[in-house]
Structure formats: structure tokens, C-alpha cells
Amino acid sequence: MVFQCQRDSWARQFATRVVSCRAAELRPQGGGEPVRGFQVVLEDTILFPEGGGQPDDRGLIGDVPVLRVTRRGAEAVHFVQAALEPGAEVLLSLDWERRFDHMQQHSGQHLITAIADQMFGFKTTSWELGHQRSVIELDTPSMTAEQIGALERSANEKIRERIPVTVRELAANDPDVETVRSRGLPDDHVGPVRVVDIEGIDSNMCCGTHVSNLSDLQVIKLLGTEKGRKNKTNLVFLAGNRVLKSLEQSHSTEKALTSLLKNGPGEHVEAVKRLQSSVKLLQKNNLNLLRDIAVLIARDFKSKPVPSQLFVLHRKEGDSEFMNIIANEIGTEETLLFLTVGDDKEAGLFLLAGPVEAVENLGPRVAELLGGKGAGKRGRFQGKATKMSQRGQVEALLQEFTSHGSPEA
């Protein structure tokens, strides 16, 4: 069956009648609990059911939102959350912004696919109309920058030529069906075969909604290629309003960078490179200072006339290397060290170092108190902690151990 949305892709409202309504559940595409509602079949519809790589439409049946439209044989099934009376006359209203976006991307895909085949012999094996960008899978291991540029220029030349896009309906046994580009019909297809023609460029079997003239595409931008399946290349593109939205986002980003970097757009890259170099130098200097601080802390502890059996230190800034330098400088044969770095309200790192047997016994208990995980060997147990505020409990445990030789249960 051919639906009204395919006969007239520009219709935004349509009066029809409810054929059936039955209780059902809808599984959200992003996962989650099923949504309870109803599957509604109408005599005809302007809401396109997903198919041919094109997502389904959104809209209203009366004032009831349509959450999904799927095809079931010759029927379009509309999922709604309110029951509708079979036989009732209803007015369909289309989410036009979503529909026109899909029309631009889908017709743009047909144009790119046809030109890629004509210019380079690259066949389209699949495509995806995504939320922000669309992807055409081409039967080639790679594309050069020169080929991408030539393809984009040719596509936009055809748009400026205002070439008509028309739709034909053919009987399944019509000889012309064999002359059009196709990846085959669905197993449950019924009714006439629909062919979308771009005059003088392409004839393609397709169920989707399309523009009526290439000028409706406005512009096509090829964003480049990505590695696809074996010996395939994914060509990423935008068409129509998506190009304008992308340009608007890029311009907003450019204005923000101009304000932050205090220079013009042409100097942004070099300015960021200089900032990256400065950050790397500062990070290196910071690490060297932390190492020096670690050594000084250890030497200060060792300089005391009677060093304590337990050394505890927490520092907001630091890393595993900082803690290990302190442990190396102090020595762990006779002293038990408990070192932590990080923010009290966030995750951090800890190190328990000392006599091998003591560390083996105390390490897992320390990790448990800190809400973390760790591992140890040769007198050192270190890991990540999620409850840095529990350091006081760990210190009490270690004080008890160093005082009596065993921790309290």
C-alpha cells in the first residue's frame, strides 16, 4: 500500500478515520521501561512509518501525540497513549520540522549516492539518517580528499540547476522495475512499487518522503569519511537546514573562542597550541615541585630524634608517584605509612606501606573503610577511595595496631 504521506510529502494535515485500536506496549528506543498505550490503524496517514533508512514521523491524532509509527504489511501502526474509537473521524497534524529535515536528508542521500556511482563507480550498500548527521556506506575501501571535494561540488551544482524530483508508482511486474536502482523489496511488501526519479540523474526504488525539486535541498556538505565495515567507507554528510544549523553552531563557537583567546579566528589554532605548550610546561614544573615536597616531607620525618611508628599524611594535590616517593625516602621496614591524596568530597588515592605482614593484614580493611579497591605486594597496598572523609577511622585503626600489635575487630 502507498500511504498519503508518500503521495503528497508536503501535506501537513489530513482528515481520516480510525480503523482499529488495541492495547499495546512501546519499548523506548533508548531503553527503559515499556510505555503502555494503544496501536491505532487509520484508513490512511500522512505520518510516515519508519523504513528505507528513514525514521518515522511525529505528530498528532486530534490532540493525542503519536510516539511511534511503524509499518505492518499494508498498514501504518500509530502508537498513542490514549484510546481512540474505531470509526471516529480524526484530523492528523504533522511535525513538519522533523519531516522536512528527513526529506532533505533522504533526497540528499539519493543525489550523493547517484553521483558517487556515476563519478567513481562507488555503490551505496546502506545508509543511516541520524539525529545530527547522516552516513552513506560506500563499497570502496577509501576515498581521497579530492574525490570528496569533487563529489560535493557536483552535488551542489545539481541543486543550483533546480532539477525536478518526481515519484512513479509501478506494478510489481512492470518491466521498468528492473531498470531502477534498488536493494530489494521487503518480504511483506504489498501493492505498487514506488520509484523516486531525479530527472536525468537517478531512478531509485524507495518508500521514503522526498523533496519535489533539488533546490529544496538548499546545500549539501560532505563532512568527510570514516572507516566502515570490511572494505567499506562511511561518507558523512549534512543537507539543507542541518548545514545552516552546523554553521550557526560553528560561528557561535568561533565568537566564544575569539573572546577567550583575544585574537581573530585565523589565529585560534596557533593560540591553542601555545596554550597547550604552556600547560604541559606548568604540569612538568608542578610534578617536579611535588617530588621536591615529597622528599622534604620524608626528610623532616626522619630528622626527628624518635620517629613515630606511624606516619599519616593527607594532601589535596598529589598522585601515586608523590606518595611512593615519600614511602621510599622514609623506608617501610619499621614505620607504617598511611598516605592519601585528593578532595574530601570526591574520590582520591591511598597508599598503605610498611612491614609486609602488617600491610597484608591491614590493606583490605583500609580499602573497605575508604569505600575503595586496591591491591598490594611487597609491603605496599594502594588503590582508589570513594570515601576520603573516612580517613579518621583508618588512622584510629592504625593507631590501635601500632599500639597493641593488632587492630580492634
N, C-alpha and C positions, 0 to 999 in steps of 0.2 A: 504493500500500500504506500502511496505517496501522500504525505500529510500537507496541510495548508501551509505550514512553515517552509516546506520545500517548494510549493507552487508560488508562494509570494514571501520571500525572505524579508521584505520591508514592512510587512503588516505588524502593527503594534497592538491592536486589539482585534478580538474576533468573538462572535457570538456562536455558541454551540450548545449541545445538550449532553447531560450525564447519561452514560450507558450503564455503568456499574460502579459499585463502591463496596469494598470489602476490607475488613480489619487486617492490618499487617504491621510489620516492624521494619525500620530502616536502620541499617548499620552505618554509623558515621564513617566517612572516608578516612578521617584521621584517627579512627579507633575510638573506643569508649563504649558506654552502654547503649544498647539499641534504643531507638526512638519509636514509641508507639504511635500509630496513626492509621491511615487508610490509603489503599491503592485505588485510584479513580481512573476509569477509562471513559473518554469522551468520544462523541461521534467524529470529531476532527480536532486538530490542535495547531496553534501557532508556536507552541513550545517544543523546541527540537529535543528529541531523545538522544542521548549520547550515542556516538557511532562514527566510524570512519576517521578516528583520531580526534574528533571534535567533542568537547564536553557538552553536557546538556544545558538547556536554558533554565532561567529562573523567571518567576512571575507570579501572578495571582489568578485564582479562580474565584471570581467575585471579589471578596476581601480576604480570602484564605490564601496564605503564602504556599507556593509549591516548592518543596525542598529537594525534589529529585524527579527527573523524567527519564524513563528507560523504555526501550523497545521490546515488546514481546510478540514475536511474529508480526502480524499486520496491525498490532495495537501499540499505542503510546500509553504508558502507565505513569500516572502522576501521583507522587506521594505527598499527602497533606495530613495535617493533624486534626482536621475537623471533618466529620462525616457529611457527605453530600447526597441528596435524594436522587436516585435514578429517575430519569425522565425530566428532571428540572432543567430549565434553560439557564445558562450561565454566560457571563462575559469574561473572556480571558484577557489579561493585560500582561504584556511582555516587559521584562527588564531589558530595555533597549540598549543601554550602555554595554552590558555584558554581551548581548547578541551581536551588536555591530563590531565589537572587538573580535569576536570569534569569526565573523565574516571576513574581516580584514586579514586576520592571520591565516585562515584556511585558503582564501583566494591567493594570498601571497605565497603560500606553500605550493599551490598548483603552478604558479608562474615560475618560481625558483626551480622547482622540480623539472619543468619542461625545458627551461633554458640550460640547466646543468646537463641534461641529457643531450640537447642539441649541440652545445658548445664543446663538451668534453666527453660525452658518452657515459656520464656518471648516472646510474639508475638509482631511483629512490626505493629503498627497501622497507622503510617505515617512517613515521613522523609522530611528534607529540606536541600538542598545543598546551603549553604550560601556563601557569598563572602569571608569570612575568616575562617569560621568553619562550620561544618555540624552537624545536630541534628537528632537523631532517637528517635521517640516516642515509648516507650515500654509499653505494657499492664501490668504494675506492679506498685504498689504504691511507691516502693522504691527499691534501690539496695545497697548492702553493699560494703564497700571498698574492701573486699576480693573477692566478685563476679566480680567487675570491673577489679581487677588485674588478676584474672583467665581468664576472657574473653579476655583481651588484650594479655596475654601470648599465649593463644591458637590461636588467630588470626595471630600473628607474627610467630608462629610455622608453620602454614599452608602456609604463604608467603615463608618461607625458604624451604618448601617442593616443591616449584615450581609446583604447581598444575594447570593444564590447565583450561582455561575458554573458553567455546565454545558456539555458537549460533545455535539454531534449528528454522526452520520455519514449523509450523504445520497448517493443515487445521482446520478451526474453529470447525468442527465436529469430529476431531480426538480424540479417547478415551484418548490418552496421555495428552490432555489438562486438564483433570480432576485430573491428578496426580501431577501437578506442583503447587507451591505456587503462589497465586495471590490475588489481591484485586479487581479483576474485570476489564473488558474492558470498554473503553469509549463508550458512547452511539452511537457515529458516527464512530466507528471503522469499517474499511472495509479491506478485504484481509486476508492473512495468520496471524496466531498467532505466535509471536516471543517469544522464550524461551531461557533464558540465563542459562547455566549449569556451575557450579563449580564442577568439577569431584569428585564424592563421597561425596559431601557436600551439594549441593543445586541445585534445579531446580526452576527457578522463571520466570513467565511471565513478560516481560519487553520490553519497546520500546527504552531504552537508549543506549548510546555508552559505550563500556566496553573494558578493557584490555584483552589480549589473554592468559595471564598467571598471577597467583597471585604474582609471583616475580616482575611483573611490578609495583606493589603497593609499593615496597621498604620497607615500615614500616607503622604501624598503631599506633597512640597514642590516648588513651581514656583520655579526659581532665576532666572527672567527670560527675556528673548528676545535673540536675536542676529540680525543681518541674514543672510538666506538667499539663495537664488538670486533671479533677477528676479521681483519682486512676491511673494516668499515670505518667511515669518518662521519662524525656528527657535526653538521653545519648549523650554527646557532644564528637565529635571525629575529628581528622585530619588524612589524609592519604597521603603518598608519599611526593612530594615536599613541601607540606604545613608543614609537620613535620620539614623538613630541614630549611624552612624559619622561623618557630617559634623558632627553636634552635638558628638560627643566630641572631634573634631579642633579645632573652634572653641573649645570650652571649654578645651582644653589651651593653645591659643594665647592665649586671654584670661588664663589664670593666669600664663603666662610674661610677658605684657605688664604685668600688674599688678605683678609682682615687679620688672621692669626700670624701669618708669615711676614706681613708688612712689605709685600712686593707683588709684582704682576704675575698673571697666570703663566707666562712663559718662563718664569724663574722659580716656579714652585718645586719642580723636581730637584734642582740643584740645592735649593734651600733645605729640603727634607734630607738630602744626602749629607749636607753639612751637619744638620741636627743629629742624624744617626751616628756620625763620626764622633760628635761631642758626647753623646750619651755613652757610646762604647768606651771612650776615654775616661769619663766620670765613673762608670761601672768598674773599670780596671783599677782606678785610683781608690775607689771605695773598698774593693776587695783587699787591696794592699794595706789600707788603714785598718780593716777588720783583723787581718792577720797580725799586724803590729799590736793591736789592742789585746788580741788573744794571748800573745807572748807576754805582754806586760802584766796581764791579769794572773797568768800562771806564775811568773817570777815573783810577783807580790805575795802570793800564797806561800810559795816555797821559802821566802825570806823570813817568815815568821819563826821565832825561836822554837815553838812547839806547834807544828802544823796539826790541824784538826784531822780526825779520821774521816770526816765527811765534808765535801766541798759542794756547795749548791750555788748555781748562778742562773739567772734568767736575764735575757736581753731581747728587746723587741726586734732589733736589727741583727741579722746574722744568718748563717746557714750551717750545713753539716760540717763543712770544712773548718769553720770557725770553732765549733765545739770540739772537733777532733784535734785541732792544734793545741787547745788548752789541755786536753787529756794527754797528749803526747809530751807536752812540756812538764806537766805536774808528775806524770808517772802514775800507774794504777796498781802497783804491787801492794801498797799498804793503804792507799786512800780510795774511798768510794766517792765517785763524782756523779752528780745529777745536774745536767745542763739542759736548758730549754731556750728556744728562740721563737719569737712570734708574738702576735697580739693576743691578749687575754680573751677577747671576744671572738676570735677566729681560730682556724686550725693553725698548728705550729709543728715544730720538730723537737724531739727529745733525744738525749743520749745518757745512758747509764753505763759508767765504766768503773772498773775496779777489779779486785780479786776474782778470778774466773768462777769459782764456786758460788760466791755471793751474787755475782751478776746473773748466773744461770738460774738461781733460785728467785731473785727479786725482779728480773726483767719482765716476765709475763704479767706479774702483779702490777708493776708500774704502768705498763701499757693499758691494762684493764682500768686502772684508776683514771687514766688520762683519756679514756674513751678512744683509744687508738690501736694501731697494729704495729708490730715491729719484729725484728729478728736479730739474732746475735751470734757471735763467735769470738773466741779468744779474749774473754773479759770485756766485751763491749756489746751493748744491746741498744739499738737505735731504731727510730721509726717516726710515724706521724701521729699527732694527737689532735683530737677534736675538742677536748675539754681542758684547755690550758688553765682555767681557773681552779682546777683541782690540784695544782702543784703543791699546795699546802699539805694536803693529805699524803702525797708521796713523800714530802720532806719528813713528816711525822713518822711515816713507816720506816724510812731510812735511819732516822734518829734512834728509833727503837732498836733497829738491827745493830747499829754501831755501839749502842749502849749495853745490849744484852746478848748480842750474837744471834738473835733470831727475831723476826717480825711477829707482832701480835696477830692472832688469827682474825 
